[in-house]
Amino acid sequence: MSNYEAVRDSIVLGQRNGDTLYQRIFVVSAYGGMTNKLLEHKKDGTPGVYALFANSIKDRSWEDMLEKVRAEMLAINTSLFDESTALNEANAFINERLDSARKVLEDLQSLCAHGHFSVEDHLVTVREMLSSLGEAHSAWNTARLLQRDGVNARFADLTGWQSPEQLTLDERILDTFVDIDLANELPIATGYAHCKNGLITRFDRGYSEMTFSRIAVLTGAREAVIHKEFHLSSADPGLVGEDNAVPIGRTNYDVADQLANLGMEAIHPKAAKGLRQNGIPLRVKNTFEPEHTGTLITGDYISETPCVEIIAGCRGVYALELFDQDMAGLVHEYDAEFLANIKRFKAHMVAKDINANTVTHYLDTNLKTVRRIKTALQEAFPEAELREQKVAIVSAIGSDMQVPGILARTVRSLSEHDISVLAIHQSMRQVDMQFIVNEHDYEQAIRSLHQGLVEPYDHGRAIRLAAS
């Protein structure tokens, strides 16, 4: 979103719907890094406005962060609008929203200084309100810039800003689009949509993809397209080299779910569900290579020839192992308690191992959360032994990986580079294999699997070239 010219030239103008600019809807995210500053950093947890407000009712540090956000938003406006009237309009729009948000937070902080009111009762609403600011900023700007450049664009505000009505997500979308003429207008919709059940409460930072998915379903879209700064490729080009990584081209929603589980989302699984159930294909395109057909994701695709389509993974995962001699025959009871505490402390489980007396969960979370889960489990099972270890997960994924001997080849690819395999997971569904390795072996493991399972084949422009 930060590169307006690329969005305009490569997407809006360069990828027309046949002979028309219209009959399309664009759902936009916030400018890069803005949601991290409004909430908290998605990866390292650095507090933004929301986290600072939530963590101390007496501390006013959130105000300084909000003003830093304002300064950055206004700087973005200055870089985009070269005409004073349009710049003043853009600044007035976002300043009004920021001023309103600040007043709400000041009033809430004052109210909760009294003992009868608790800030915790309102934090979900605060998080939703702050999230909306980033998408409203980028959507309004994009619509205004496109209008300047001759496109009949329209700002489609789904944020429900100061709306007296509490609507469901579907009602909010339908209400916003009821008077938009898709044949002659190009809606630029906010990725955040306000609804009575709370979008972030249910989908966390995947909320913009959920909005995108529901708009596609409710408008009967022929195809849903996600534009990224890179292709959905056979591996991270930064690890395996740009000349070795190749776009996937075709795959299915099952593969997309495996990627999401590893934190490498093509689309949020719950957003993908709506598209899949309604038979809407999803295309992932590289904004900076608009002539490439990208990767087409459908519900029914199965590779004509069994193969590995992508090597992916995640590092910084904690293996939390629970061993108890008394577990034999009662694994379900131990695992139920384990899962309850993972949910209680909001950790993301990537995988798990079970044998007669041991349950190990692989958690993509921080050490503080792991320690809390560990303490709770020790209280529940005082005779158990608990051990934590930081590891990495590398995975070979494909729509059909029923290749004889593939497991042996994969392990051999790792062993040839002296990488110790700590655990292996392969399901009967034959869409992925996961290997638990030491964290320091992560990058080499990705390169090794890519060299052994993808690079020997001359895939050309894509593993399976998608139809345009």
C-alpha positions as CSV (number, residue, x, y, z in Angstrom):
1,M,0.0,0.0,0.0
2,S,2.9,2.4,0.6
3,N,3.8,2.3,-3.1
4,Y,0.8,4.0,-4.6
5,E,2.2,4.2,-8.2
6,A,2.8,0.4,-8.2
7,V,-0.7,-0.2,-7.0
8,R,-2.2,2.1,-9.5
9,D,-0.2,1.0,-12.6
10,S,0.2,-2.7,-11.9
11,I,-3.1,-3.5,-10.3
12,V,-5.8,-0.9,-10.8
13,L,-4.9,0.1,-14.4
14,G,-2.7,-2.9,-15.4
15,Q,-5.1,-5.7,-14.4
16,R,-8.4,-4.5,-15.8
17,N,-11.5,-6.6,-15.7
18,G,-11.7,-7.2,-19.5
19,D,-12.2,-3.8,-21.1
20,T,-13.4,-2.0,-18.0
21,L,-11.7,-0.6,-14.9
22,Y,-14.8,-1.5,-12.9
23,Q,-16.7,-4.6,-11.8
24,R,-14.0,-5.0,-9.1
25,I,-13.8,-4.2,-5.4
26,F,-10.4,-3.4,-3.7
27,V,-10.0,-4.3,0.0
28,V,-6.9,-2.5,1.4
29,S,-4.7,-3.0,4.4
30,A,-3.0,-0.3,6.4
31,Y,0.3,1.1,5.3
32,G,3.3,-1.0,6.2
33,G,4.0,-1.2,10.0
34,M,1.0,1.1,10.9
35,T,-1.1,-1.6,12.6
36,N,2.0,-2.6,14.7
37,K,2.2,0.9,16.0
38,L,-1.5,1.1,16.7
39,L,-1.7,-2.3,18.5
40,E,1.6,-4.0,19.1
41,H,4.3,-5.4,16.9
42,K,3.0,-8.7,15.5
43,K,6.4,-10.5,15.8
44,D,8.4,-9.1,18.7
45,G,5.5,-7.7,20.8
46,T,6.8,-4.1,21.0
47,P,3.9,-2.1,22.4
48,G,1.9,0.2,20.3
49,V,-0.9,2.6,21.4
50,Y,-3.3,-0.2,22.4
51,A,-0.7,-2.2,24.4
52,L,0.5,0.9,26.2
53,F,-3.1,1.9,27.1
54,A,-4.0,-1.6,28.2
55,N,-1.0,-2.2,30.4
56,S,-1.3,0.9,32.7
57,I,-4.5,2.8,33.4
58,K,-2.4,5.6,35.1
59,D,0.4,5.8,32.5
60,R,-0.1,8.3,29.7
61,S,2.6,6.9,27.4
62,W,0.0,5.8,25.0
63,E,-0.6,9.5,24.1
64,D,3.0,9.9,23.0
65,M,2.7,6.8,20.8
66,L,-0.6,8.1,19.3
67,E,1.1,11.4,18.4
68,K,3.9,9.4,16.8
69,V,1.3,7.5,14.7
70,R,-0.2,10.9,13.8
71,A,3.1,12.3,12.7
72,E,3.8,9.2,10.5
73,M,0.4,9.2,9.0
74,L,0.7,12.9,8.1
75,A,4.2,12.3,6.6
76,I,2.7,9.6,4.4
77,N,0.1,12.0,3.3
78,T,2.7,14.6,2.4
79,S,4.6,12.0,0.3
80,L,1.5,11.1,-1.6
81,F,-0.4,14.4,-2.3
82,D,1.5,17.1,-4.2
83,E,-1.5,19.4,-4.4
84,S,-2.3,21.5,-1.3
85,T,-6.1,21.1,-1.4
86,A,-6.0,17.3,-1.6
87,L,-3.3,17.2,1.1
88,N,-5.4,19.4,3.4
89,E,-8.4,17.1,2.9
90,A,-6.3,14.0,3.6
91,N,-4.9,15.5,6.8
92,A,-8.3,16.7,7.9
93,F,-9.8,13.2,7.5
94,I,-7.2,11.3,9.5
95,N,-6.8,14.1,12.1
96,E,-10.6,14.0,12.8
97,R,-10.4,10.2,13.4
98,L,-7.2,10.5,15.5
99,D,-8.7,13.3,17.6
100,S,-11.9,11.4,18.2
101,A,-9.9,8.2,19.2
102,R,-7.8,10.3,21.6
103,K,-10.8,11.8,23.2
104,V,-12.4,8.4,23.7
105,L,-9.3,7.0,25.3
106,E,-8.9,10.0,27.6
107,D,-12.5,9.7,28.7
108,L,-12.2,6.0,29.3
109,Q,-9.0,6.5,31.3
110,S,-10.7,9.1,33.4
111,L,-13.7,6.9,33.9
112,C,-11.7,3.8,34.9
113,A,-9.8,5.8,37.5
114,H,-12.9,5.2,39.6
115,G,-13.1,1.9,41.4
116,H,-16.5,0.9,40.0
117,F,-15.2,0.8,36.4
118,S,-12.6,-1.6,34.9
119,V,-10.6,-0.9,31.8
120,E,-10.5,-4.6,31.0
121,D,-14.2,-4.5,30.2
122,H,-13.5,-2.1,27.3
123,L,-10.2,-3.3,25.9
124,V,-11.8,-5.3,23.1
125,T,-13.6,-2.2,21.9
126,V,-10.5,-0.1,22.2
127,R,-8.5,-2.6,20.1
128,E,-11.2,-2.6,17.4
129,M,-11.3,1.2,17.3
130,L,-7.6,1.6,17.0
131,S,-7.3,-1.1,14.3
132,S,-9.8,0.8,12.1
133,L,-7.6,3.8,11.9
134,G,-4.9,2.3,9.8
135,E,-7.2,0.8,7.1
136,A,-9.4,4.0,7.0
137,H,-6.2,6.1,6.4
138,S,-5.0,4.0,3.5
139,A,-8.4,3.4,1.9
140,W,-9.4,7.1,1.9
141,N,-6.0,8.1,0.5
142,T,-6.1,5.5,-2.2
143,A,-9.6,6.4,-3.3
144,R,-8.7,10.1,-3.4
145,L,-5.5,9.5,-5.4
146,L,-7.3,7.4,-7.9
147,Q,-10.0,10.1,-8.3
148,R,-7.2,12.5,-9.0
149,D,-5.8,10.1,-11.7
150,G,-9.1,9.8,-13.5
151,V,-10.6,6.7,-11.9
152,N,-14.2,6.9,-10.5
153,A,-13.1,5.5,-7.2
154,R,-15.2,5.5,-4.0
155,F,-14.2,5.2,-0.4
156,A,-16.2,2.3,1.0
157,D,-15.9,2.8,4.8
158,L,-16.7,-0.5,6.6
159,T,-15.3,0.8,10.0
160,G,-18.7,1.9,11.3
161,W,-17.0,5.0,12.6
162,Q,-19.5,6.7,15.0
163,S,-22.3,4.5,13.6
164,P,-25.2,4.1,16.1
165,E,-26.0,0.6,14.6
166,Q,-24.6,-2.7,15.8
167,L,-24.5,-4.9,12.7
168,T,-23.2,-8.3,11.8
169,L,-20.2,-8.5,9.4
170,D,-22.5,-9.5,6.5
171,E,-25.0,-6.7,7.4
172,R,-22.2,-4.1,7.5
173,I,-20.9,-5.1,4.1
174,L,-24.3,-5.2,2.5
175,D,-25.3,-1.9,4.1
176,T,-22.1,-0.2,2.8
177,F,-22.4,-1.6,-0.8
178,V,-26.2,-1.2,-1.2
179,D,-25.9,2.0,-3.2
180,I,-22.5,1.5,-4.9
181,D,-22.7,1.0,-8.7
182,L,-20.1,-1.6,-9.5
183,A,-20.5,-1.1,-13.2
184,N,-19.3,2.5,-12.9
185,E,-17.6,2.9,-9.6
186,L,-14.4,1.3,-8.1
187,P,-14.9,0.8,-4.3
188,I,-11.8,1.0,-2.1
189,A,-12.9,-0.8,1.0
190,T,-11.3,-0.8,4.4
191,G,-9.8,-4.1,5.5
192,Y,-11.3,-3.6,8.9
193,A,-15.1,-3.9,9.2
194,H,-16.9,-3.1,12.5
195,C,-19.4,-5.7,13.5
196,K,-21.3,-6.6,16.7
197,N,-19.3,-9.7,17.4
198,G,-15.9,-8.1,17.0
199,L,-13.8,-8.9,14.0
200,I,-10.4,-8.8,15.9
201,T,-11.9,-10.8,18.8
202,R,-12.6,-13.7,16.4
203,F,-9.8,-13.4,13.8
204,D,-7.1,-11.3,15.4
205,R,-4.7,-9.8,12.8
206,G,-6.4,-11.9,10.0
207,Y,-9.4,-9.5,10.1
208,S,-8.7,-7.8,6.7
209,E,-8.6,-11.2,5.0
210,M,-11.9,-12.1,6.6
211,T,-13.5,-8.8,5.3
212,F,-12.0,-9.6,1.9
213,S,-13.5,-13.1,1.9
214,R,-17.0,-12.1,3.0
215,I,-17.1,-9.3,0.4
216,A,-16.2,-11.9,-2.3
217,V,-18.9,-14.3,-1.1
218,L,-21.6,-11.7,-0.7
219,T,-21.0,-10.1,-4.1
220,G,-20.7,-13.4,-5.9
221,A,-17.1,-12.7,-7.1
222,R,-15.8,-14.7,-10.0
223,E,-12.3,-14.7,-8.4
224,A,-10.6,-13.3,-5.3
225,V,-7.1,-11.9,-5.8
226,I,-4.5,-11.1,-3.1
227,H,-1.7,-8.9,-4.2
228,K,1.6,-9.3,-2.4
229,E,5.2,-7.9,-2.8
230,F,6.3,-11.4,-3.8
231,H,5.1,-14.6,-5.4
232,L,3.8,-17.5,-3.4
233,S,7.0,-19.4,-4.1
234,S,8.5,-22.8,-3.5
235,A,10.6,-21.4,-0.7
236,D,11.8,-18.0,0.7
237,P,14.0,-16.5,-2.1
238,G,16.1,-14.9,0.6
239,L,17.1,-18.4,1.9
240,V,17.3,-20.5,-1.3
241,G,18.2,-17.7,-3.8
242,E,16.0,-15.8,-6.2
243,D,17.2,-17.9,-9.1
244,N,16.2,-21.2,-7.3
245,A,12.8,-20.2,-5.9
246,V,9.9,-20.7,-8.3
247,P,6.2,-19.6,-8.1
248,I,3.9,-22.5,-7.1
249,G,1.4,-21.6,-9.9
250,R,-1.4,-24.0,-8.8
251,T,-2.4,-25.5,-5.5
252,N,-5.4,-26.0,-3.2
253,Y,-6.9,-24.6,0.0
254,D,-5.5,-27.6,2.0
255,V,-2.0,-26.4,1.2
256,A,-2.9,-22.9,2.1
257,D,-4.1,-24.1,5.5
258,Q,-0.7,-25.8,6.1
259,L,1.1,-22.6,5.3
260,A,-1.2,-20.7,7.7
261,N,-0.4,-23.1,10.5
262,L,3.3,-22.3,10.0
263,G,2.6,-18.6,10.2
264,M,3.1,-18.1,6.4
265,E,-0.4,-17.1,5.5
266,A,-1.5,-17.0,1.9
267,I,-4.9,-16.3,3.5
268,H,-6.4,-16.8,7.0
269,P,-7.9,-20.4,7.2
270,K,-11.3,-19.1,8.3
271,A,-11.3,-16.6,5.4
272,A,-10.3,-19.4,3.0
273,K,-13.2,-21.5,4.3
274,G,-15.8,-19.1,2.9
275,L,-14.1,-18.9,-0.5
276,R,-13.8,-22.7,-0.7
277,Q,-17.4,-23.4,0.3
278,N,-18.6,-21.0,-2.3
279,G,-16.4,-22.3,-5.1
280,I,-14.5,-19.0,-5.4
281,P,-10.9,-19.4,-6.6
282,L,-8.1,-17.4,-4.9
283,R,-5.2,-16.0,-6.9
284,V,-2.1,-14.7,-5.2
285,K,-0.2,-12.3,-7.4
286,N,3.1,-10.4,-7.3
287,T,2.3,-6.7,-7.6
288,F,5.6,-6.0,-9.2
289,E,5.3,-8.8,-11.8
290,P,1.7,-8.2,-13.1
291,E,2.1,-10.1,-16.3
292,H,2.7,-13.4,-14.3
293,T,-0.5,-15.3,-13.7
294,G,0.6,-15.9,-10.1
295,T,-0.7,-18.8,-8.0
296,L,-4.3,-20.0,-8.3
297,I,-5.8,-21.8,-5.2
298,T,-8.9,-23.8,-5.6
299,G,-10.7,-26.4,-3.5
300,D,-10.4,-29.3,-6.0
301,Y,-6.9,-29.0,-7.4
302,I,-4.6,-32.0,-7.1
303,S,-1.3,-32.0,-8.8
304,E,-1.3,-34.2,-12.0
305,T,2.1,-35.5,-10.9
306,P,2.8,-36.0,-7.2
307,C,5.4,-33.5,-6.0
308,V,6.6,-31.1,-3.3
309,E,5.2,-27.6,-4.1
310,I,6.7,-25.6,-1.2
311,I,9.3,-25.8,1.5
312,A,8.3,-23.7,4.5
313,G,8.8,-23.5,8.2
314,C,9.0,-21.4,11.3
315,R,11.8,-20.9,13.8
316,G,11.6,-19.8,17.5
317,V,9.1,-22.6,18.3
318,Y,9.1,-24.1,21.8
319,A,8.8,-27.8,22.3
320,L,7.1,-28.3,25.7
321,E,7.3,-32.0,26.7
322,L,5.2,-33.5,29.5
323,F,6.3,-37.0,30.7
324,D,4.6,-39.0,33.4
325,Q,5.0,-42.7,34.1
326,D,1.3,-42.8,35.1
327,M,0.1,-41.4,31.7
328,A,0.0,-44.8,30.0
329,G,-3.7,-45.5,29.2
330,L,-4.7,-42.0,30.3
331,V,-3.0,-40.0,27.5
332,H,-6.4,-38.3,26.6
333,E,-6.7,-36.9,30.1
334,Y,-3.2,-35.4,30.1
335,D,-3.6,-34.0,26.6
336,A,-7.0,-32.5,27.4
337,E,-5.4,-30.6,30.3
338,F,-2.4,-29.6,28.1
339,L,-4.7,-28.3,25.3
340,A,-6.9,-26.4,27.9
341,N,-3.9,-24.5,29.1
342,I,-2.6,-23.7,25.6
343,K,-6.0,-22.2,24.9
344,R,-6.1,-20.4,28.3
345,F,-2.7,-18.7,27.6
346,K,-3.5,-18.1,23.9
347,A,-0.5,-19.9,22.5
348,H,-0.5,-21.2,18.9
349,M,0.1,-24.9,18.5
350,V,1.9,-25.9,15.4
351,A,2.2,-29.7,15.9
352,K,2.3,-32.3,18.6
353,D,3.7,-35.8,19.4
354,I,2.1,-38.4,21.6
355,N,3.4,-41.8,22.8
356,A,2.5,-44.0,25.8
357,N,3.7,-41.7,28.5
358,T,4.7,-38.4,26.8
359,V,2.9,-35.5,25.2
360,T,4.9,-32.8,23.4
361,H,3.3,-29.7,21.9
362,Y,5.2,-27.4,19.6
363,L,4.2,-23.9,20.4
364,D,4.7,-20.7,18.3
365,T,4.7,-18.3,21.2
366,N,7.1,-16.5,23.6
367,L,9.0,-17.9,26.5
368,K,6.9,-16.1,29.1
369,T,3.7,-17.9,27.8
370,V,5.5,-21.2,27.7
371,R,6.6,-20.8,31.3
372,R,3.0,-20.0,32.3
373,I,1.7,-23.2,30.6
374,K,4.5,-25.2,32.2
375,T,3.6,-23.9,35.7
376,A,-0.1,-24.7,35.2
377,L,0.7,-28.2,34.0
378,Q,3.1,-28.8,36.9
379,E,0.3,-27.9,39.3
380,A,-2.1,-30.3,37.5
381,F,0.4,-33.1,37.4
382,P,2.9,-32.7,40.3
383,E,4.6,-36.0,39.6
384,A,5.2,-35.2,35.9
385,E,8.5,-34.1,34.3
386,L,8.3,-31.1,32.1
387,R,11.0,-29.9,29.7
388,E,11.1,-27.0,27.2
389,Q,13.4,-26.6,24.2
390,K,13.6,-24.0,21.5
391,V,13.5,-25.6,18.1
392,A,12.5,-25.0,14.5
393,I,10.0,-26.7,12.2
394,V,10.7,-27.2,8.5
395,S,8.0,-28.7,6.2
396,A,7.6,-30.0,2.7
397,I,4.1,-29.3,1.5
398,G,2.2,-30.3,-1.7
399,S,-1.4,-31.0,-2.9
400,D,-0.3,-34.6,-3.6
401,M,2.9,-36.0,-2.0
402,Q,2.3,-39.7,-2.5
403,V,5.7,-40.2,-3.9
404,P,7.4,-43.5,-3.1
405,G,10.5,-43.0,-1.1
406,I,10.0,-39.3,-0.5
407,L,10.4,-39.6,3.3
408,A,13.7,-41.4,2.8
409,R,14.9,-38.8,0.3
410,T,13.9,-36.0,2.6
411,V,15.8,-37.4,5.6
412,R,18.8,-38.0,3.4
413,S,18.8,-34.4,2.2
414,L,19.0,-33.3,5.8
415,S,21.5,-35.8,6.9
416,E,23.9,-34.9,4.1
417,H,24.2,-31.5,5.7
418,D,24.7,-32.9,9.2
419,I,21.2,-31.7,10.4
420,S,19.8,-33.8,13.2
421,V,16.1,-34.6,13.0
422,L,14.5,-34.3,16.5
423,A,11.1,-35.5,15.4
424,I,9.1,-36.3,12.2
425,H,5.4,-35.9,11.4
426,Q,3.7,-37.2,8.3
427,S,-0.1,-37.7,8.1
428,M,-2.0,-40.1,6.0
429,R,-3.5,-37.2,4.1
430,Q,-0.1,-36.9,2.3
431,V,0.0,-33.1,2.0
432,D,2.9,-32.3,4.3
433,M,5.9,-33.7,6.2
434,Q,7.2,-31.8,9.2
435,F,10.7,-32.1,10.6
436,I,11.7,-30.7,14.0
437,V,15.3,-29.6,14.0
438,N,17.6,-27.5,16.2
439,E,16.8,-23.8,15.8
440,H,20.3,-23.0,14.5
441,D,19.8,-25.5,11.7
442,Y,16.6,-23.8,10.3
443,E,18.0,-22.0,7.3
444,Q,20.2,-24.8,6.2
445,A,17.3,-27.2,6.6
446,I,15.2,-25.1,4.3
447,R,18.0,-24.9,1.7
448,S,18.7,-28.7,2.0
449,L,15.0,-29.7,1.4
450,H,14.6,-27.3,-1.5
451,Q,17.8,-28.6,-3.1
452,G,16.7,-32.2,-2.7
453,L,13.0,-32.0,-3.4
454,V,12.4,-29.0,-5.7
455,E,15.5,-27.8,-7.5
456,P,16.2,-31.1,-9.4
457,Y,13.1,-30.4,-11.5
458,D,13.1,-27.8,-14.2
459,H,9.8,-26.0,-13.3
460,G,10.3,-22.9,-15.5
461,R,8.0,-20.0,-14.7
462,A,6.0,-22.0,-12.1
463,I,5.7,-25.5,-10.7
464,R,2.2,-25.6,-12.3
465,L,1.4,-22.5,-14.4
466,A,-2.0,-21.1,-13.5
467,A,-4.5,-20.1,-16.1
468,S,-5.0,-16.4,-16.6
